[in-house]
Structure formats: C-alpha cells, structure tokens
C-alpha cells in the first residue's frame, strides 16, 4: 500500500508539471535554450518525484543574465495551488554567503583583518571556553573551523515563545566546544556571531545593513528577513514526506535563535541575481559589491588539510570551504555551491565560475539535497553542451 501511495503521488505530481510550468526564455545568441530545456525538464521531473518535492522554482544563469526560469508543481498541496515563478520560499543557508559579503565589505573598509582574533571586537560579549593562545579568528568563523557548535534553537512561528534578541542569545550561548582548526563543524551559531559583528563594526542593525548593502544593490526586491504582506500571500507551504504513510505532511513554520544563519525568505529571481554577482567576481549590472581579490578569496579553499566531500554530501575529496562558499576544482574549472535547509524547504545554488554558468533552485521539499545536487550538475553540463560559438 505504501509503495502504491508513493507511486500514485509521484504520478499525480508528474502529470501536473507541464500544466503549472511557467517559463521565461531569454534566448541568447550563444545558447541553444530550447535544446537545453528539452534535456533538462525530464531530469527536473525525476528529481522532484524521487526527492518527494511538491514544488520547485528554477533559474539558469549564463554570464550576467538569467537565460531561463521555470516553476513546477504545487506550492500548496491541499488547495492544489500551482507554484509560480515569483513564489516565496525559505532560502536557508544560501544566505550565509550574503552575510559573509556584508562582513567582508567592512573588512575592506579596514575594520578588521581575516586573521584577527574575534574576541577583541566583541565588547560585552565573549566567546566562552576560548584558549587565548588559540583564539577564534574571522577566517575560522567563515570556514566552520572555529570550534563553535552547530545550534539552531527552533521556535514555531505561531508559538507562544519568540527567539531571543541576538545579543542576548550570544551572551548566554556563545562558546567553543573545541579549539579552532581541530575539525570542520558546520556552525549556525558562528554565523549568528557574523551578524552581530556586522552590527558592531558598521554601527547599523544587521537587517538594515544587509538590506542596504547587499539586497538593494543586487535588486533583490523579494528577499527579506520578515515577510511583507505581498510576499506572505505567495509563500509556499513547507512539507515533510512521511515514509510510513507515503504522504506529504505540512510541517510547522519555524523561526530560530540563529536567524542570521539563514532564516530568510526569497524568490528564484533574487537567488539568480545573487548567483550572477558571484559568477562575475562580485559585480552586478556594473555595481561592485566587493573587490575582485576579496571575492576570489571567497572562492579559494582556505584549509587544504580538511578534505571533502563537504558535510559528507557534496563534492569530491578535493572540495572544501572557501570563505563560506563550498568550492571545488573539476577538471580545471572552478565550481562553487551552497545549500539551504530548514524543515520543509531545501534550496541549492551551483556556479561554474570559469564559464560563468549557474543553477539556482528553491523547493518546499524536505532534505532533498542529493536530488538537487544531481540536478544541478546535469543543468551545468547541459548549459555547457548547448553553448554555441558566437
């Protein structure tokens, strides 16, 4: 019965896909978009069925523009509401590299250096258990080598309790579990500290600084920490697939103590704009977000002693952390990536910096990472294959 239920759910979803796909084709003279899409859409349907993904929005980028985008499936299974290209999803930890850019902008202003100890910039907050002879540096924070634990601290959006204020959370929780550089431990708490450091070094609230110095220059008009009413009515429902029943179940919307680490909402167009900036060395529509050498450092593996795959899920043994971005050399071509995952949502970004090709996807599927990774690789391969000599 369970197998039949899963099969039936997959067939219903696949049947719905062509009806609810909303495409925007921007055929460039050097890209065979029609051929690319013909090869990619079967892979999209397969990934959604195998990954139990109710809906997805996808964008492909070449050089400095979106060359194709599409929406698939249902944003709300109960009402059978089709996903649209401007549907809103939680983007999760794909935001971490955006907060990194905010911090690195301040580094470029001379506010700190990457290998400075962080504690000396924290005023009333200190990293507990730190050995002064082995201090946590900014570089450690941005490579998940600080020894600061993972943490999350979930709070239901409609619950009676709220996440603590950022400063209060860090005062009570910030600590190291091990000295820096002992191992890589993916740390949301470290990126909450990044948010606090942006506030202290800029003199502006973190949300305000990011809005004015990251979102606005990139024309990310539908990316926000707090949903506007018009974004709320486009918000997708988060789902978790129940293996026992073979059914999708709506799950609780969450806030978290570590909100600067990725409790951010957005659309696929905004994700694509962010991808464009990173494919072009920190530049979007002629506006430079950070200097070229700084951006190059973001895409450079920082600690070769730590071998991939990253988080044991992405890349080969050669993969590693740049400054937040996951990076890997594949046959002489530089790839960068990052996923985002909050219960009921999975997002992924993949870029080929060498060829300036990129793939972005937002979904309301739960922990669908391996399916998105495979789909992204296929998309980049198809982008390469269907590129034409001008």
GUROGU-775668 format. One record per residue (C-alpha): residue number from 1; x, y, z negated; residue in three letters. Coordinates in steps of 0.02 Angstrom, whole numbers. Example, Ala and Ser with C-alpha at 12.3 -4.5 7.8 and 13.67 -1.06 7.14 Angstrom:
BEGIN
+-----+--------+--------+--------+---------+
: num :      x :      y :      z : residuo :
+-----+--------+--------+--------+---------+
:   1 :    615 :   -225 :   -390 :     Ala :
:   2 :    684 :    -53 :   -357 :     Ser :
+-----+--------+--------+--------+---------+
END
This chain:
BEGIN
+-----+--------+--------+--------+---------+
: num :      x :      y :      z : residuo :
+-----+--------+--------+--------+---------+
:   1 :      0 :      0 :      0 :     Unk :
:   2 :    139 :    122 :    -44 :     Unk :
:   3 :    231 :     88 :    118 :     Unk :
:   4 :     69 :    112 :    215 :     Unk :
:   5 :     33 :    275 :    123 :     Unk :
:   6 :    207 :    342 :    162 :     Unk :
:   7 :    191 :    292 :    345 :     Unk :
:   8 :     19 :    373 :    357 :     Unk :
:   9 :     84 :    534 :    278 :     Unk :
:  10 :    230 :    539 :    399 :     Unk :
:  11 :    117 :    511 :    549 :     Unk :
:  12 :     -2 :    649 :    494 :     Unk :
:  13 :    144 :    767 :    473 :     Unk :
:  14 :    220 :    725 :    641 :     Unk :
:  15 :     54 :    746 :    728 :     Unk :
:  16 :     37 :    918 :    652 :     Unk :
:  17 :    208 :    980 :    700 :     Unk :
:  18 :    179 :   1032 :    881 :     Unk :
:  19 :     17 :   1121 :    834 :     Unk :
:  20 :     97 :   1226 :    700 :     Unk :
:  21 :    265 :   1264 :    775 :     Unk :
:  22 :    291 :   1449 :    804 :     Unk :
:  23 :    441 :   1482 :    913 :     Unk :
:  24 :    537 :   1637 :    956 :     Unk :
:  25 :    654 :   1607 :   1101 :     Unk :
:  26 :    784 :   1736 :   1144 :     Unk :
:  27 :    871 :   1656 :   1292 :     Unk :
:  28 :   1048 :   1719 :   1309 :     Unk :
:  29 :   1145 :   1709 :   1471 :     Unk :
:  30 :   1270 :   1589 :   1392 :     Unk :
:  31 :   1149 :   1471 :   1305 :     Unk :
:  32 :   1027 :   1344 :   1376 :     Unk :
:  33 :    894 :   1366 :   1242 :     Unk :
:  34 :    763 :   1255 :   1323 :     Unk :
:  35 :    882 :   1107 :   1334 :     Unk :
:  36 :    942 :   1136 :   1157 :     Unk :
:  37 :    765 :   1137 :   1086 :     Unk :
:  38 :    717 :    981 :   1183 :     Unk :
:  39 :    859 :    890 :   1097 :     Unk :
:  40 :    833 :    967 :    926 :     Unk :
:  41 :    646 :    951 :    896 :     Unk :
:  42 :    644 :    760 :    884 :     Unk :
:  43 :    783 :    775 :    754 :     Unk :
:  44 :    682 :    903 :    656 :     Unk :
:  45 :    530 :    788 :    653 :     Unk :
:  46 :    637 :    641 :    600 :     Unk :
:  47 :    720 :    739 :    459 :     Unk :
:  48 :    552 :    801 :    393 :     Unk :
:  49 :    475 :    628 :    397 :     Unk :
:  50 :    624 :    539 :    318 :     Unk :
:  51 :    653 :    678 :    191 :     Unk :
:  52 :    468 :    694 :    142 :     Unk :
:  53 :    471 :    879 :    188 :     Unk :
:  54 :    298 :    960 :    203 :     Unk :
:  55 :    358 :   1115 :    296 :     Unk :
:  56 :    515 :   1198 :    362 :     Unk :
:  57 :    567 :   1359 :    446 :     Unk :
:  58 :    725 :   1353 :    551 :     Unk :
:  59 :    835 :   1479 :    641 :     Unk :
:  60 :    983 :   1455 :    758 :     Unk :
:  61 :   1113 :   1591 :    774 :     Unk :
:  62 :   1241 :   1624 :    911 :     Unk :
:  63 :   1367 :   1764 :    887 :     Unk :
:  64 :   1268 :   1912 :    820 :     Unk :
:  65 :   1087 :   1865 :    852 :     Unk :
:  66 :    951 :   1738 :    820 :     Unk :
:  67 :    931 :   1635 :    978 :     Unk :
:  68 :    786 :   1526 :    922 :     Unk :
:  69 :    673 :   1505 :    771 :     Unk :
:  70 :    526 :   1396 :    728 :     Unk :
:  71 :    405 :   1345 :    590 :     Unk :
:  72 :    343 :   1168 :    561 :     Unk :
:  73 :    219 :   1076 :    452 :     Unk :
:  74 :    111 :   1137 :    308 :     Unk :
:  75 :    153 :   1270 :    180 :     Unk :
:  76 :      3 :   1209 :     78 :     Unk :
:  77 :    -49 :   1028 :     98 :     Unk :
:  78 :   -212 :   1046 :      1 :     Unk :
:  79 :   -280 :   1184 :    114 :     Unk :
:  80 :   -186 :   1120 :    269 :     Unk :
:  81 :   -109 :   1292 :    292 :     Unk :
:  82 :     21 :   1291 :    431 :     Unk :
:  83 :    193 :   1360 :    393 :     Unk :
:  84 :    235 :   1518 :    488 :     Unk :
:  85 :    399 :   1594 :    536 :     Unk :
:  86 :    380 :   1726 :    400 :     Unk :
:  87 :    328 :   1603 :    264 :     Unk :
:  88 :    418 :   1634 :     99 :     Unk :
:  89 :    523 :   1503 :      8 :     Unk :
:  90 :    641 :   1499 :   -138 :     Unk :
:  91 :    815 :   1511 :    -61 :     Unk :
:  92 :    902 :   1441 :   -215 :     Unk :
:  93 :   1091 :   1438 :   -222 :     Unk :
:  94 :   1113 :   1501 :    -45 :     Unk :
:  95 :   1102 :   1666 :   -140 :     Unk :
:  96 :   1263 :   1632 :   -235 :     Unk :
:  97 :   1374 :   1690 :    -92 :     Unk :
:  98 :   1270 :   1851 :    -81 :     Unk :
:  99 :   1306 :   1888 :   -264 :     Unk :
: 100 :   1488 :   1849 :   -227 :     Unk :
: 101 :   1490 :   1981 :    -92 :     Unk :
: 102 :   1418 :   2106 :   -217 :     Unk :
: 103 :   1559 :   2066 :   -338 :     Unk :
: 104 :   1695 :   2071 :   -205 :     Unk :
: 105 :   1635 :   2242 :   -146 :     Unk :
: 106 :   1681 :   2303 :   -320 :     Unk :
: 107 :   1849 :   2216 :   -310 :     Unk :
: 108 :   1883 :   2313 :   -151 :     Unk :
: 109 :   1847 :   2472 :   -249 :     Unk :
: 110 :   1989 :   2425 :   -366 :     Unk :
: 111 :   1879 :   2374 :   -513 :     Unk :
: 112 :   1968 :   2207 :   -540 :     Unk :
: 113 :   2082 :   2078 :   -460 :     Unk :
: 114 :   2034 :   1898 :   -424 :     Unk :
: 115 :   2159 :   1825 :   -546 :     Unk :
: 116 :   2119 :   1945 :   -688 :     Unk :
: 117 :   2051 :   1864 :   -848 :     Unk :
: 118 :   1864 :   1893 :   -853 :     Unk :
: 119 :   1852 :   1918 :  -1042 :     Unk :
: 120 :   1940 :   2086 :  -1035 :     Unk :
: 121 :   1794 :   2155 :   -932 :     Unk :
: 122 :   1652 :   2091 :  -1041 :     Unk :
: 123 :   1644 :   2217 :  -1185 :     Unk :
: 124 :   1521 :   2147 :  -1314 :     Unk :
: 125 :   1509 :   1975 :  -1230 :     Unk :
: 126 :   1650 :   1850 :  -1239 :     Unk :
: 127 :   1674 :   1676 :  -1166 :     Unk :
: 128 :   1668 :   1563 :  -1318 :     Unk :
: 129 :   1797 :   1424 :  -1343 :     Unk :
: 130 :   1917 :   1503 :  -1219 :     Unk :
: 131 :   2102 :   1473 :  -1247 :     Unk :
: 132 :   2189 :   1643 :  -1225 :     Unk :
: 133 :   2335 :   1551 :  -1145 :     Unk :
: 134 :   2216 :   1479 :  -1014 :     Unk :
: 135 :   2093 :   1620 :   -978 :     Unk :
: 136 :   1947 :   1609 :   -859 :     Unk :
: 137 :   1979 :   1718 :   -706 :     Unk :
: 138 :   1864 :   1789 :   -573 :     Unk :
: 139 :   1933 :   1661 :   -450 :     Unk :
: 140 :   1887 :   1520 :   -569 :     Unk :
: 141 :   1707 :   1584 :   -579 :     Unk :
: 142 :   1690 :   1587 :   -390 :     Unk :
: 143 :   1758 :   1411 :   -365 :     Unk :
: 144 :   1666 :   1315 :   -503 :     Unk :
: 145 :   1832 :   1281 :   -590 :     Unk :
: 146 :   1804 :   1393 :   -742 :     Unk :
: 147 :   1754 :   1254 :   -863 :     Unk :
: 148 :   1588 :   1344 :   -894 :     Unk :
: 149 :   1446 :   1216 :   -898 :     Unk :
: 150 :   1308 :   1199 :   -769 :     Unk :
: 151 :   1149 :   1251 :   -863 :     Unk :
: 152 :    981 :   1305 :   -790 :     Unk :
: 153 :    854 :   1342 :   -928 :     Unk :
: 154 :    687 :   1320 :   -837 :     Unk :
: 155 :    529 :   1416 :   -882 :     Unk :
: 156 :    362 :   1387 :   -794 :     Unk :
: 157 :    308 :   1545 :   -703 :     Unk :
: 158 :    137 :   1536 :   -788 :     Unk :
: 159 :    202 :   1478 :   -956 :     Unk :
: 160 :    195 :   1574 :  -1119 :     Unk :
: 161 :    383 :   1598 :  -1132 :     Unk :
: 162 :    497 :   1706 :  -1025 :     Unk :
: 163 :    682 :   1685 :   -984 :     Unk :
: 164 :    793 :   1787 :  -1098 :     Unk :
: 165 :    871 :   1951 :  -1043 :     Unk :
: 166 :   1034 :   1919 :   -951 :     Unk :
: 167 :   1145 :   1998 :  -1083 :     Unk :
: 168 :   1055 :   1906 :  -1224 :     Unk :
: 169 :   1068 :   1741 :  -1132 :     Unk :
: 170 :   1255 :   1760 :  -1105 :     Unk :
: 171 :   1288 :   1817 :  -1283 :     Unk :
: 172 :   1214 :   1657 :  -1353 :     Unk :
: 173 :   1258 :   1532 :  -1216 :     Unk :
: 174 :   1419 :   1584 :  -1127 :     Unk :
: 175 :   1560 :   1462 :  -1164 :     Unk :
: 176 :   1686 :   1345 :  -1087 :     Unk :
: 177 :   1670 :   1158 :  -1107 :     Unk :
: 178 :   1846 :   1127 :  -1039 :     Unk :
: 179 :   1995 :   1237 :   -993 :     Unk :
: 180 :   1994 :   1309 :   -816 :     Unk :
: 181 :   2056 :   1204 :   -671 :     Unk :
: 182 :   2029 :   1037 :   -758 :     Unk :
: 183 :   1894 :    991 :   -633 :     Unk :
: 184 :   1756 :   1063 :   -525 :     Unk :
: 185 :   1590 :   1079 :   -616 :     Unk :
: 186 :   1452 :   1166 :   -520 :     Unk :
: 187 :   1401 :   1305 :   -638 :     Unk :
: 188 :   1244 :   1412 :   -630 :     Unk :
: 189 :   1297 :   1494 :   -793 :     Unk :
: 190 :   1456 :   1556 :   -709 :     Unk :
: 191 :   1352 :   1646 :   -578 :     Unk :
: 192 :   1242 :   1722 :   -712 :     Unk :
: 193 :   1405 :   1794 :   -776 :     Unk :
: 194 :   1443 :   1856 :   -599 :     Unk :
: 195 :   1278 :   1950 :   -604 :     Unk :
: 196 :   1322 :   2027 :   -772 :     Unk :
: 197 :   1495 :   2078 :   -708 :     Unk :
: 198 :   1417 :   2165 :   -558 :     Unk :
: 199 :   1311 :   2265 :   -680 :     Unk :
: 200 :   1458 :   2311 :   -791 :     Unk :
: 201 :   1578 :   2356 :   -650 :     Unk :
: 202 :   1452 :   2452 :   -545 :     Unk :
: 203 :   1352 :   2536 :   -683 :     Unk :
: 204 :   1190 :   2483 :   -597 :     Unk :
: 205 :   1066 :   2344 :   -636 :     Unk :
: 206 :   1112 :   2186 :   -540 :     Unk :
: 207 :    948 :   2177 :   -443 :     Unk :
: 208 :    962 :   2359 :   -391 :     Unk :
: 209 :   1144 :   2343 :   -340 :     Unk :
: 210 :   1111 :   2188 :   -234 :     Unk :
: 211 :    959 :   2268 :   -152 :     Unk :
: 212 :   1054 :   2425 :   -103 :     Unk :
: 213 :   1221 :   2348 :    -57 :     Unk :
: 214 :   1177 :   2176 :     14 :     Unk :
: 215 :    993 :   2158 :     60 :     Unk :
: 216 :    967 :   2332 :    135 :     Unk :
: 217 :   1122 :   2336 :    247 :     Unk :
: 218 :   1076 :   2163 :    313 :     Unk :
: 219 :    895 :   2215 :    344 :     Unk :
: 220 :    837 :   2076 :    229 :     Unk :
: 221 :    665 :   2153 :    206 :     Unk :
: 222 :    582 :   1995 :    140 :     Unk :
: 223 :    711 :   1937 :     13 :     Unk :
: 224 :    675 :   1978 :   -168 :     Unk :
: 225 :    700 :   1927 :   -349 :     Unk :
: 226 :    520 :   1973 :   -386 :     Unk :
: 227 :    385 :   1940 :   -258 :     Unk :
: 228 :    292 :   2086 :   -181 :     Unk :
: 229 :    104 :   2052 :   -158 :     Unk :
: 230 :    126 :   2032 :     31 :     Unk :
: 231 :    263 :   1905 :      2 :     Unk :
: 232 :    159 :   1813 :   -127 :     Unk :
: 233 :     20 :   1780 :     -1 :     Unk :
: 234 :    149 :   1700 :    115 :     Unk :
: 235 :    229 :   1594 :    -21 :     Unk :
: 236 :    241 :   1407 :     12 :     Unk :
: 237 :    190 :   1279 :   -117 :     Unk :
: 238 :    334 :   1176 :   -192 :     Unk :
: 239 :    311 :    987 :   -179 :     Unk :
: 240 :    392 :    831 :   -251 :     Unk :
: 241 :    365 :    663 :   -167 :     Unk :
: 242 :    304 :    527 :   -285 :     Unk :
: 243 :    387 :    363 :   -235 :     Unk :
: 244 :    262 :    261 :   -336 :     Unk :
: 245 :    106 :    329 :   -251 :     Unk :
: 246 :    181 :    379 :    -84 :     Unk :
: 247 :    105 :    552 :   -102 :     Unk :
: 248 :    166 :    731 :   -110 :     Unk :
: 249 :    129 :    816 :   -276 :     Unk :
: 250 :    129 :   1003 :   -304 :     Unk :
: 251 :    255 :   1045 :   -439 :     Unk :
: 252 :    274 :   1190 :   -561 :     Unk :
: 253 :    347 :   1354 :   -501 :     Unk :
: 254 :    497 :   1398 :   -608 :     Unk :
: 255 :    597 :   1543 :   -673 :     Unk :
: 256 :    762 :   1512 :   -762 :     Unk :
: 257 :    886 :   1581 :   -886 :     Unk :
: 258 :   1016 :   1578 :   -747 :     Unk :
: 259 :    910 :   1679 :   -624 :     Unk :
: 260 :   1060 :   1770 :   -544 :     Unk :
: 261 :   1120 :   1599 :   -484 :     Unk :
: 262 :    978 :   1580 :   -358 :     Unk :
: 263 :    801 :   1616 :   -418 :     Unk :
: 264 :    773 :   1722 :   -263 :     Unk :
: 265 :    637 :   1716 :   -129 :     Unk :
: 266 :    660 :   1745 :     56 :     Unk :
: 267 :    618 :   1706 :    237 :     Unk :
: 268 :    713 :   1619 :    375 :     Unk :
: 269 :    742 :   1782 :    470 :     Unk :
: 270 :    830 :   1857 :    320 :     Unk :
: 271 :    933 :   1698 :    297 :     Unk :
: 272 :    983 :   1711 :    480 :     Unk :
: 273 :   1038 :   1893 :    457 :     Unk :
: 274 :   1147 :   1838 :    311 :     Unk :
: 275 :   1219 :   1699 :    419 :     Unk :
: 276 :   1257 :   1822 :    560 :     Unk :
: 277 :   1358 :   1932 :    442 :     Unk :
: 278 :   1463 :   1783 :    388 :     Unk :
: 279 :   1489 :   1721 :    566 :     Unk :
: 280 :   1557 :   1893 :    610 :     Unk :
: 281 :   1680 :   1924 :    470 :     Unk :
: 282 :   1564 :   2023 :    357 :     Unk :
: 283 :   1486 :   2134 :    492 :     Unk :
: 284 :   1301 :   2150 :    535 :     Unk :
: 285 :   1243 :   2265 :    676 :     Unk :
: 286 :   1403 :   2363 :    663 :     Unk :
: 287 :   1389 :   2384 :    474 :     Unk :
: 288 :   1531 :   2310 :    373 :     Unk :
: 289 :   1480 :   2227 :    210 :     Unk :
: 290 :   1655 :   2181 :    151 :     Unk :
: 291 :   1828 :   2195 :    228 :     Unk :
: 292 :   1885 :   2062 :    351 :     Unk :
: 293 :   2028 :   1998 :    239 :     Unk :
: 294 :   1909 :   1983 :     91 :     Unk :
: 295 :   1784 :   1887 :    195 :     Unk :
: 296 :   1923 :   1775 :    260 :     Unk :
: 297 :   1964 :   1732 :     78 :     Unk :
: 298 :   1783 :   1680 :     51 :     Unk :
: 299 :   1806 :   1552 :    191 :     Unk :
: 300 :   1977 :   1490 :    131 :     Unk :
: 301 :   1990 :   1336 :     21 :     Unk :
: 302 :   2058 :   1401 :   -144 :     Unk :
: 303 :   2120 :   1247 :   -235 :     Unk :
: 304 :   2184 :   1107 :   -122 :     Unk :
: 305 :   2206 :    990 :   -270 :     Unk :
: 306 :   2018 :    965 :   -277 :     Unk :
: 307 :   1965 :    850 :   -136 :     Unk :
: 308 :   1792 :    835 :    -59 :     Unk :
: 309 :   1657 :    793 :    -25 :     Unk :
: 310 :   1587 :    944 :   -116 :     Unk :
: 311 :   1469 :    892 :   -255 :     Unk :
: 312 :   1499 :    717 :   -181 :     Unk :
: 313 :   1370 :    757 :    -47 :     Unk :
: 314 :   1442 :    875 :     86 :     Unk :
: 315 :   1593 :    866 :    198 :     Unk :
: 316 :   1744 :    754 :    207 :     Unk :
: 317 :   1894 :    737 :     92 :     Unk :
: 318 :   1958 :    899 :    170 :     Unk :
: 319 :   1808 :   1000 :    112 :     Unk :
: 320 :   1822 :   1118 :    -35 :     Unk :
: 321 :   1764 :   1280 :   -114 :     Unk :
: 322 :   1814 :   1444 :    -39 :     Unk :
: 323 :   1752 :   1591 :   -140 :     Unk :
: 324 :   1579 :   1514 :   -167 :     Unk :
: 325 :   1558 :   1454 :     12 :     Unk :
: 326 :   1589 :   1269 :     46 :     Unk :
: 327 :   1722 :   1260 :    182 :     Unk :
: 328 :   1793 :   1125 :    293 :     Unk :
: 329 :   1907 :   1112 :    443 :     Unk :
: 330 :   1830 :    998 :    576 :     Unk :
: 331 :   1946 :    963 :    722 :     Unk :
: 332 :   2024 :   1134 :    710 :     Unk :
: 333 :   1859 :   1227 :    689 :     Unk :
: 334 :   1811 :   1315 :    527 :     Unk :
: 335 :   1641 :   1270 :    452 :     Unk :
: 336 :   1559 :   1349 :    301 :     Unk :
: 337 :   1399 :   1298 :    213 :     Unk :
: 338 :   1293 :   1308 :     56 :     Unk :
: 339 :   1132 :   1227 :     -2 :     Unk :
: 340 :    998 :   1288 :   -119 :     Unk :
: 341 :    888 :   1178 :   -226 :     Unk :
: 342 :    752 :   1217 :   -353 :     Unk :
: 343 :    616 :   1088 :   -392 :     Unk :
: 344 :    503 :   1083 :   -239 :     Unk :
: 345 :    619 :   1181 :   -124 :     Unk :
: 346 :    778 :   1140 :    -27 :     Unk :
: 347 :    873 :   1264 :     83 :     Unk :
: 348 :   1033 :   1249 :    184 :     Unk :
: 349 :   1150 :   1359 :    286 :     Unk :
: 350 :   1287 :   1296 :    402 :     Unk :
: 351 :   1403 :   1403 :    506 :     Unk :
: 352 :   1541 :   1369 :    631 :     Unk :
: 353 :   1650 :   1523 :    607 :     Unk :
: 354 :   1764 :   1478 :    752 :     Unk :
: 355 :   1625 :   1477 :    882 :     Unk :
: 356 :   1507 :   1595 :    788 :     Unk :
: 357 :   1364 :   1468 :    786 :     Unk :
: 358 :   1245 :   1445 :    641 :     Unk :
: 359 :   1096 :   1348 :    573 :     Unk :
: 360 :    977 :   1402 :    434 :     Unk :
: 361 :    831 :   1306 :    359 :     Unk :
: 362 :    708 :   1335 :    217 :     Unk :
: 363 :    590 :   1196 :    158 :     Unk :
: 364 :    464 :   1157 :     22 :     Unk :
: 365 :    532 :    980 :      8 :     Unk :
: 366 :    619 :    918 :   -148 :     Unk :
: 367 :    804 :    873 :   -150 :     Unk :
: 368 :    807 :    845 :     38 :     Unk :
: 369 :    992 :    887 :     54 :     Unk :
: 370 :   1059 :    738 :    153 :     Unk :
: 371 :    923 :    756 :    284 :     Unk :
: 372 :    958 :    942 :    304 :     Unk :
: 373 :   1145 :    911 :    315 :     Unk :
: 374 :   1123 :    788 :    457 :     Unk :
: 375 :   1001 :    901 :    547 :     Unk :
: 376 :   1118 :   1049 :    532 :     Unk :
: 377 :   1264 :    952 :    606 :     Unk :
: 378 :   1154 :    897 :    750 :     Unk :
: 379 :   1098 :   1076 :    780 :     Unk :
: 380 :   1276 :   1143 :    787 :     Unk :
: 381 :   1327 :   1001 :    905 :     Unk :
: 382 :   1180 :   1045 :   1018 :     Unk :
: 383 :   1224 :   1229 :   1013 :     Unk :
: 384 :   1399 :   1183 :   1072 :     Unk :
: 385 :   1335 :   1064 :   1206 :     Unk :
: 386 :   1211 :   1188 :   1280 :     Unk :
: 387 :   1327 :   1336 :   1283 :     Unk :
: 388 :   1369 :   1391 :   1459 :     Unk :
: 389 :   1515 :   1486 :   1528 :     Unk :
: 390 :   1452 :   1662 :   1567 :     Unk :
+-----+--------+--------+--------+---------+
END
